[in-house]
Amino acid sequence: MAFDYEKWIRPGKLPHIWCPGCGHGIIMKGMIRAMESLKLKKENTVIVSGIGCASRLPGYIDCCTLHTAHGRAAAFATGVKLAKPEMDVIIVGGDGDGTAIGGNHFIHACRRNINLTYIIMNNNIYGMTGGQFSPCTPTGALASTTPYGNPDPGFDVAKLAIGAGATFVARGTSFHANQIDKLIAEAIQHKGFSVVEILDDCPTTYGRRNKFKSVIEMMNRLKDIAVPVKAAEKMTAEQLKGKVLTGVLYKDDTKPEYTVEYDKVIERAKAAK
Amino acid sequence: MEKKLPKIEISEKLCKGCHICVEFCPKDVLEMKGFYASVKNLEACISCMQCELRCPDFAIKVITE
């Protein structure tokens, strides 16, 4: 049976603003399926975003949403979670919003291990503002601000999140649409800061400039470079060159969660009076 | 036993003509008709839902019984 996405979409908001073939729509569908599978309540779910193409997502979803300042989604979400720890707070954003402008907020949210879910839609570029290179643009790739090739090495968002202290890190791609909802559902259920990086395609500002002939070619590239974590265990370093691991990359249930720890601080402060 | 065919609804209001559904359909059921995707050969459809799953624009619904 067809999945009822309309239940989660604000009436009259579609069609969305994303370009033809943009993977953000696929990820939004995955998110909706994840929220539906966990039976989340609209009035108890908050979606927070910053600025960018990906950050337009909360505008379409019919639950509590917050569209905030560029890169500050994690900071606003931390505030929401501390005020209302019973709510499920999901942050969405792009790679530029999350790792460049919001890089500091991102790593510190990871460090605190607050019970939030951060979905980073990594399309390797600043799509909305005209295709400037982002920290996730691969070395040598062309962007409007690197017309002779990007000299910078890109960030590995998953490794960054693990290093900064996130306790659940997963990676998917917009090609593996079936996997997206499962990863997001697992991330929402995890008690602690969870990061789901989803490799995405930007056909308009990244694809065209980097000689991808079509959306399909970009999708097939994602298919080719993705290697599931379990399959990667049997592969040699040579075989893994140029590939990215997908699936649940890291999970740690032992680290204390921030809102619980903060409640203890409140108790101690009250006792000290 | 007769095979039950699904109903594939494609919204022209939502379709942006990205070709994803046409390309990833394993049975070549869909085609591009002008700007929009449309059903070419419903008989071949196996209700795998790949088109519905992958459509970034919420434009396709595969209705099975």
Interface residues (C-beta under 8 A of the other chain):
Chain A: M1 A2 F3 Y5 I9 L14 P15 H16 W18 C19 P20 G21 C22 G23 H24 G25 I26 K29 A177 N178 P203 S214 V215 I216 M219
Chain B: E9 K13 L14 K16 G17 C18 H19 I20 E23 F24 E52 L53 R54 C55 P56 D57 F58 K61 V62 I63 T64
